[in-house]
Amino acid sequence: MTRAANSLELPSSDANEQERGATFRPKFDANGLLTAVAVDDATGDILMLAHMDRTALAATLETGEVHYYSRSRGKLWKKGETSGQIQTVRRILVDCDQDALVIRVTVGGDGGACHTGARSCFYRALGEDGTLVRPED
Amino acid sequence: MTRAANSLELPSSDANEQERGATFRPKFDANGLLTAVAVDDATGDILMLAHMDRTALAATLETGEVHYYSRSRGKLWKKGETSGQIQTVRRILVDCDQDALVIRVTVGGDGGACHTGARSCFYRALGEDGTLVRPED
């Protein structure tokens, strides 16, 4: 799935083509971002949710390793570059209007995804009383 | 988990509190939105990804049925109001910085989530040749 950033097709104004076509037409929002959900390919667990700009998506397709755009740092971010938690792409699913991706990955390093040390970023649940609980604790 | 919109706590500037605390402090972006991923509670399948503003999140917590903010229509959107595909909340997971939610749901109506008729919005995969394929076809 090697693809250069400038070869990514533009979204179609024809909803039928965008939603039912076979052409990958990633739709970036007004900030130039789309949303990506990383899922552990082995377990199906959702690991994290982050954003990609055109450059990050192209780098992901070119290398087979997931790159995001860090909104807080304002730059390209190769996941795992410092932590070793490299996310190798196994499969990319695209939603109806092509503004969101589910990326099934194999994770390097310790197998986790969250900078807090948790395996998944979604380590807290909203309890009945409105407070957050950590089910795994 | 009933909660009025105006009683939702604000995000903390203390990362430790935001990431490890027990207080739900949903973090809306510059557009007043956070991201929600709806997951079928029975199967674990990702059904859709959409956005919530403060009103939509509060309505979700108050009613136990998922409400989103439609970016295209610019208004509150109770999922399933016309289609019958009501999403009843079973569990809400919150990510580290509290700007994304995973909502495990039971789906009413025909059990689907996508306006195209597909069960999940993620019905296409990016194939090796860079085109989109429908694995279920």
Contacts between the chains, C-beta under 8 A, distances in Angstrom:
chain1	res1	chain2	res2	distance
A	1	B	126	6.1
A	1	B	127	7.7
A	1	B	128	6.2
A	1	B	129	8.0
A	1	B	130	5.7
A	3	B	130	5.8
A	19	B	116	5.5
A	20	B	116	7.2
A	21	B	132	7.1
A	22	B	131	4.7
A	22	B	132	5.0
A	22	B	133	7.2
A	23	B	131	6.6
A	23	B	132	6.9
A	24	B	126	5.8
A	24	B	130	6.2
A	24	B	131	6.8
A	24	B	132	5.6
A	29	B	71	7.9
A	35	B	35	5.8
A	35	B	49	5.9
A	37	B	37	5.8
A	37	B	46	6.7
A	37	B	49	6.7
A	39	B	46	7.3
A	44	B	44	5.4
A	46	B	37	6.7
A	46	B	39	7.3
A	46	B	46	7.4
A	46	B	102	5.5
A	48	B	95	7.1
A	49	B	35	6.0
A	49	B	37	6.7
A	49	B	95	6.4
A	49	B	100	4.2
A	71	B	29	7.9
A	91	B	125	5.8
A	91	B	126	7.9
A	92	B	125	6.5
A	92	B	126	4.2
A	93	B	46	8.0
A	93	B	122	4.0
A	93	B	123	8.0
A	93	B	124	6.9
A	93	B	125	5.3
A	93	B	126	7.7
A	94	B	122	6.9
A	94	B	124	5.0
A	94	B	125	7.2
A	94	B	126	6.2
A	94	B	132	6.1
A	95	B	48	7.1
A	95	B	49	6.4
A	95	B	121	4.1
A	95	B	122	5.2
A	96	B	114	5.6
A	96	B	115	7.1
A	96	B	116	5.3
A	96	B	118	7.3
A	96	B	121	4.7
A	96	B	123	7.4
A	100	B	49	4.2
A	100	B	121	7.6
A	100	B	122	7.9
A	102	B	46	5.5
A	102	B	122	5.1
A	114	B	96	5.6
A	115	B	96	7.1
A	116	B	19	5.5
A	116	B	20	7.2
A	116	B	96	5.3
A	118	B	96	7.3
A	121	B	95	4.1
A	121	B	96	4.7
A	121	B	100	7.6
A	122	B	93	4.1
A	122	B	94	6.9
A	122	B	95	5.2
A	122	B	100	7.9
A	122	B	102	5.1
A	123	B	93	8.0
A	123	B	96	7.4
A	124	B	93	6.9
A	124	B	94	5.0
A	125	B	91	5.8
A	125	B	92	6.6
A	125	B	93	5.3
A	125	B	94	7.2
A	126	B	1	6.1
A	126	B	24	5.8
A	126	B	91	7.9
A	126	B	92	4.2
A	126	B	93	7.7
A	126	B	94	6.2
A	127	B	1	7.7
A	128	B	1	6.1
A	129	B	1	7.9
A	130	B	1	5.7
A	130	B	3	5.9
A	130	B	24	6.2
A	131	B	22	4.7
A	131	B	23	6.6
A	131	B	24	6.8
A	132	B	21	7.1
A	132	B	22	5.0
A	132	B	23	6.9
A	132	B	24	5.6
A	132	B	94	6.1
A	133	B	22	7.1
